[in-house]
Amino acid sequence: MRDKHWTDDELFARLYDVRPGHDHLARCAGCAQRMSAIRRRYEEIRPLQVEVSPEFLAAQRRAIHARIHAKRHSLPRVLVPVIATLLLAGIIIVYRPASVVPPPKQQISDSELFDDVYNRISDPLPTSAGPIRSLFQEQK
Ligand SMILES: [Zn+2]
């Protein structure tokens, strides 16, 4: 497998001696040249680096831990849509429109029922022929 050139992050990791592994710089002239340029620039700006007090670093560390701790106790992002859905379902259940109650059927007496059935049976034409029959009756 061919060796890949190192990225800038890998070169900076080597600069600070935190990159483990094989030494690509011994075999690659391009990466070695980039590394030497980074080292030269680092030596130029090294005297300009500001000393940071341990108290500042400790305060920064406490702030980072406080933010991590605050995020741990906040509401997980997964629960927000679930809670919103449940709330919406609750609102729909509480404020849903009242079901429509059908009106009571009209009560008819037995004699009216028998008259209606007799009229339907005694007429030889179906009820759908009624309009056509009325046309013929008007022309007479
Ligand atoms: Zn290389």
Residues whose N, C-alpha, C, O or C-beta is under 5 A from the ligand:
A	BS01	ZN	K4 H5 W6 C28 C31
